[in-house]
Amino acid sequence: MRRLALAFAIVALCLGCSSSTGPGGAEDAPRRTSPGAVVQQLQDAYEAMDCELFVDCLADSFVFHLSESAVNDDDWIPESWGRAIEDSVHMRMLGNLEVAPSDSVLQISLSMAINDSVHSPGADSLSPGDDRWTIRVDALLRVWYPNNLQRIASSDQRFIIRVDPDETGCDDEPLYEILDWEDIDPWLGARDPAAPPAVEDGSWSHIKLLYSNIR
């Protein structure tokens, strides 16, 4: 009986902090155990088209800053939006909500290479709760649609990351979340003349705007 009880205890512990993959591709165990791991989770969520895994990266007070080229396209486009719109955009983009057939995403590839990371300590040196990590990545996003259409966004992205004040890991280790995301333009709306007609170049913001309902 003692061995049986021990076996049940081990099973319960494994289930509580499992690293197995569940429905939609999200891992049960927390993955946001470092600032860099949050960026990696965002990349994994896009490639798996897993909306739940994506929104798990974001702080409640999250803000997305649109690219300059996107904002300059029309006067109705805002300079930034918050968590509610970001969630809604990705529910449409990643397949949780129905969209027009021409806007349905077939596949996504995303590479993000970190090229700069800066830690800014907060006022309380004994607690990392108000620390910030600014991470800048070189990103290449490719999204495939029906009729052989492909949209590409290649630009730097800047993330400001903090300790998650509401959730910790299985062993009470700190988890991290994205507080602020800026889509940085390396160009101002110029389309690559060498790109074939079925490929559209733009910023990450342009792709997100396709799935927003802010107009």
Buried (B, 14 or more C-beta within 10 A) or exposed (E): EEEEEEEEEEEEEEEEEEEEEEEBBBBBEBBBBBBBBBBBBBBBBBBBBBBBBBBBBBBEEBBBBBBBBBBEBEEEBEEEBEBEBBBBBBBBBBBBEEBEEEBEBEEBBBEBEBEEBEEEEEEEEEEBEEBBBBBBBBBBBBBEBEEEBBBBBBBBBBBBBBBBEEEBBBEEEBBBBBBBBBBBBEBEBEEEEEEEEEBBBBBBBBBBBBBBEEE
